[in-house]
């Protein structure tokens, strides 16, 4: 089965190269060192989402730096792959629909589960820790992993430290979630973590979440403050527990079959402006979340800030989850990130 899948994937990538060749081998204007490009960038939230805003920042930066020779248009809410964020990478590598996208580690895990390793519960408690261990040295691990799958990772920024919202009650301990239906995006890490809390995790694409919460199909969900705000989740979930249970990154990523057809000057400029945009995105999110939190409180949302003892109860409840994934993936990723104190 693995050999069959590899053959299919190789064929798809070859077709992607053929289909995209005419577009990416664009003429280089005589007065510019850059290939003339009109890029499409797919993201999975709307204009208020940090993925959309960071992609738009990149589009603005690269257009200005290239004097308009390189242009990019951002398409939100996963519209270029039928609204299904889980199909972002599949669509990217199939070629012809878009050349770049912004996706989370959860979405990337569809091609390799090792992209979930930064998401082990409670390995990062602050954005400063994530910056130090993941955005710095750890980013190289994921860059190499992406390259092995035919993708060029151009930069990392925060999806966010995740909080848990619900429509039922204040939650201070894992046991408070017993029996609650909690939406998760997908992936084994979130599934095992919420089961460890005693909840009933349900995988669901982001575009369906607001309606599902409104109709009480699910009771809650987990996301960063910015993502909660971008989806207006606070309108249908009035309780948020600030637990910082998981850190997740976003990455601006390109199809390597497309990226590699650009000349060196174009590649270098795209990389430079992608890193600049990602740095902007990290700073913006860190600053904006404090404002969003206050807006939630002002609008009547009840935010529960855990005591050290309460937070430790969540950490203890997920000890076996961390051990499971460390055993499953080994320690290579951990040492590459310089983060060797998981679970301490």
C-alpha positions in Angstrom: 0.0 0.0 0.0 2.8 2.4 0.8 4.6 1.7 -2.5 1.3 2.2 -4.3 0.7 5.6 -2.5 4.3 6.7 -3.3 3.7 5.9 -7.0 0.5 7.9 -7.0 2.1 10.8 -5.2 5.0 10.8 -7.6 2.6 10.9 -10.6 0.6 13.7 -9.1 3.7 15.8 -8.4 4.9 15.2 -12.0 1.6 16.3 -13.4 1.8 19.3 -11.1 5.2 20.3 -12.6 3.9 20.0 -16.1 0.7 21.9 -15.4 2.4 24.7 -13.6 5.5 25.0 -15.9 4.0 27.5 -18.3 2.9 29.8 -15.5 6.0 29.7 -13.3 8.6 29.9 -16.1 7.3 33.4 -16.7 9.2 35.9 -18.7 11.6 38.2 -16.8 10.9 41.8 -17.7 14.0 43.5 -19.2 14.1 46.1 -16.4 13.6 43.6 -13.5 15.6 40.7 -12.1 12.4 39.0 -11.0 10.1 36.6 -12.8 6.7 38.1 -13.5 4.3 36.2 -11.3 0.6 36.3 -10.4 0.4 34.0 -7.4 -2.6 32.6 -5.7 -2.4 32.0 -1.9 -5.0 29.8 -0.2 -5.8 30.4 3.5 -8.4 28.8 5.7 -10.0 31.7 7.6 -11.5 35.0 6.6 -9.9 38.4 6.6 -9.8 38.7 10.4 -7.7 35.6 10.7 -4.0 35.8 11.3 -3.3 33.4 8.5 -5.1 35.7 6.0 -3.5 38.9 7.4 0.0 37.5 7.3 -0.5 36.2 3.8 -1.8 39.6 2.7 1.2 41.2 4.4 3.5 39.0 2.3 1.6 39.9 -0.8 1.9 43.6 -0.1 5.6 43.3 0.8 6.6 41.3 -2.3 4.6 43.5 -4.6 6.3 46.7 -3.3 9.8 45.1 -3.3 9.5 43.9 -6.9 7.8 47.1 -8.2 4.7 45.1 -9.0 6.4 42.4 -11.0 5.4 39.8 -8.4 1.8 40.0 -7.4 -0.2 37.7 -5.1 -3.8 37.4 -4.3 -5.1 35.8 -1.0 -8.2 33.6 -1.1 -9.8 33.0 2.3 -12.0 30.4 3.9 -10.5 27.6 1.9 -12.5 28.6 -1.1 -9.9 27.3 -3.6 -10.3 23.8 -2.2 -14.0 23.7 -1.7 -13.9 25.1 1.9 -12.2 22.0 3.2 -9.0 23.0 5.0 -7.9 19.3 5.2 -7.4 19.4 1.4 -5.0 22.3 1.3 -1.9 20.3 0.8 -3.5 17.8 -1.5 -4.7 20.6 -3.7 -1.3 22.5 -3.5 0.7 19.4 -4.6 -1.8 18.5 -7.3 -0.9 21.8 -9.0 -2.8 24.3 -11.1 -5.1 25.7 -8.5 -2.8 27.8 -6.3 1.0 28.0 -5.8 1.2 28.8 -2.1 -0.9 28.4 1.0 -0.9 29.0 4.7 -1.6 25.9 6.8 -1.2 24.7 10.3 0.8 21.7 11.6 -2.5 19.9 11.9 -3.2 20.2 8.2 0.4 19.3 7.3 0.0 16.1 9.4 -2.1 14.7 6.5 1.2 14.1 4.7 3.4 13.3 7.7 2.2 12.9 11.3 5.6 14.3 12.6 4.2 17.8 11.8 2.1 17.3 15.0 5.1 17.0 17.3 5.1 20.7 18.3 1.5 20.2 19.4 2.1 17.9 22.3 0.0 19.2 25.2 1.7 21.7 27.5 5.1 21.7 26.0 5.0 25.5 25.5 3.3 27.8 28.0 4.2 31.2 26.4 4.8 32.6 23.0 8.4 33.5 24.2 9.0 29.7 24.6 7.6 29.0 21.2 9.8 31.7 19.6 12.9 30.4 21.3 12.5 26.7 20.6 10.3 26.4 17.5 10.6 29.6 15.4 14.4 29.5 16.0 16.3 26.2 15.8 13.2 24.0 15.7 12.0 25.5 12.4 14.8 23.7 10.5 13.4 20.3 11.5 10.0 21.1 9.9 11.6 22.8 6.9 13.5 19.6 6.1 10.4 17.5 6.7 8.4 19.7 4.3 11.1 19.5 1.7 11.0 15.8 1.7 7.3 16.0 0.8 7.8 18.4 -2.1 7.0 21.6 -0.2 9.1 24.7 0.4 8.5 26.1 3.9 9.0 29.9 3.7 8.4 30.9 7.3 6.6 30.1 10.6 4.3 32.2 12.7 1.8 31.7 15.5 -1.5 30.0 15.0 -1.6 30.4 18.7 -1.7 29.1 22.2 -5.0 27.3 22.5 -7.8 28.0 24.9 -11.0 26.0 25.3 -14.4 27.5 24.9 -17.8 26.0 25.6 -21.5 27.0 25.9 -22.3 25.2 29.2 -20.3 26.3 32.2 -17.0 27.5 33.7 -14.3 24.9 33.6 -11.4 24.8 36.1 -10.4 21.1 35.9 -10.2 18.4 33.2 -13.1 16.6 34.8 -15.3 19.6 34.1 -15.2 18.6 30.4 -16.5 15.1 31.0 -19.0 14.2 28.4 -18.8 17.5 26.5 -18.7 17.4 22.7 -15.6 19.4 21.8 -14.8 20.2 18.2 -11.2 19.5 17.1 -9.7 20.2 13.7 -8.3 16.7 13.2 -5.2 14.8 14.3 -4.3 12.2 16.9 -2.8 14.7 19.4 -6.1 16.6 19.9 -8.1 13.4 19.9 -6.1 11.8 22.6 -5.8 14.9 24.7 -9.5 15.7 24.9 -10.3 12.0 25.6 -7.8 12.3 28.5 -9.9 15.2 29.8 -13.0 13.0 29.6 -14.5 15.0 26.7 -16.0 13.6 23.5 -13.8 15.1 20.7 -15.3 15.5 17.3 -13.2 16.3 14.2 -14.8 19.0 12.1 -13.7 21.5 9.4 -13.4 25.1 10.5 -16.1 26.4 8.2 -18.7 24.2 10.0 -17.9 25.1 13.5 -19.9 28.3 14.1 -23.2 26.6 12.9 -22.4 23.5 14.9 -22.0 25.5 18.1 -25.0 27.6 17.3 -27.2 24.5 16.8 -25.7 22.7 19.8 -24.3 19.9 17.7 -21.1 20.4 19.6 -20.6 22.2 23.0 -17.2 23.7 22.5 -14.0 24.1 20.6 -10.3 25.0 21.1 -8.4 27.8 19.4 -6.3 30.8 20.1 -8.0 34.1 21.1 -7.4 35.5 17.6 -9.0 32.5 15.8 -11.9 32.5 18.2 -12.5 36.2 17.4 -12.0 35.6 13.6 -14.8 33.1 13.7 -17.1 35.0 16.1 -17.1 32.0 18.3 -17.6 34.2 21.4 -21.1 34.8 20.2 -22.1 31.2 20.7 -19.6 30.1 23.4 -19.7 32.4 26.5 -17.2 30.4 28.6 -13.5 30.3 27.8 -10.8 28.6 29.9 -7.4 30.1 29.4 -5.4 26.9 29.6 -2.7 27.4 26.9 -2.9 23.6 26.4 -1.3 23.5 23.0 0.8 25.7 20.7 0.2 25.4 17.0 2.1 27.1 14.2 1.1 28.4 10.8 3.5 28.2 7.9 3.6 30.0 4.6 4.4 27.2 2.2 4.9 26.8 -1.6 4.8 23.9 -4.0 8.5 23.1 -4.6 7.7 22.1 -8.2 6.6 25.6 -8.7 9.1 27.4 -6.5 12.1 25.7 -8.1 11.2 27.0 -11.6 11.7 30.6 -10.4 15.1 32.3 -10.9 17.3 32.8 -8.0 16.5 36.5 -7.5 12.8 35.7 -7.4 13.3 32.8 -4.9 15.4 35.0 -2.6 13.0 37.9 -2.6 10.0 35.6 -1.9 11.9 34.0 1.0 13.0 37.4 2.4 9.5 38.9 2.3 7.9 35.7 3.6 10.2 35.8 6.7 9.4 39.4 7.1 5.7 38.8 6.9 5.9 35.9 9.3 7.8 38.0 11.9 5.1 40.7 11.5 2.4 38.0 12.1 4.0 36.7 15.3 4.3 40.2 16.7 0.8 41.2 15.7 -0.7 38.2 17.3 1.2 38.5 20.6 0.1 42.2 20.9 -3.5 41.8 19.6 -4.5 38.9 21.8 -4.5 41.0 25.0 -6.9 43.4 23.3 -9.1 40.6 22.1 -9.3 39.1 25.5 -10.4 42.4 27.0 -13.0 42.8 24.3 -14.4 39.4 25.1 -14.6 40.3 28.8 -16.3 43.6 28.0 -18.9 41.8 25.9 -19.8 39.4 28.7 -17.6 36.4 27.9 -16.5 34.6 31.1 -12.8 33.9 31.0 -11.4 31.5 33.5 -7.8 31.9 34.4 -6.4 28.8 36.0 -4.5 28.7 39.3 -1.2 26.9 39.3 -2.8 23.9 40.9 -5.6 23.8 38.4 -3.2 24.0 35.5 -1.1 21.2 36.9 -4.2 19.0 37.0 -4.4 19.5 33.2 -0.7 18.8 32.8 -1.0 15.6 34.9 -4.1 14.4 33.0 -2.1 14.5 29.7 1.2 12.9 30.9 0.4 9.6 29.1 -0.4 11.5 25.9 3.0 13.1 25.9 4.7 9.8 26.6 2.8 8.1 23.8 3.9 10.6 21.2 7.5 10.8 22.4 7.7 7.0 22.1 6.0 7.1 18.7 8.1 9.8 17.1 11.4 9.5 19.0 13.5 12.4 20.3 15.1 13.6 17.1 12.6 16.3 16.6 12.9 17.3 20.2 16.6 17.8 20.2 16.5 19.6 16.8 14.2 22.1 18.5 16.5 22.3 21.5 13.5 21.6 23.7 14.4 18.7 25.9 12.3 19.3 29.0 8.9 18.0 27.7 6.6 17.2 30.6 8.9 18.7 33.2 
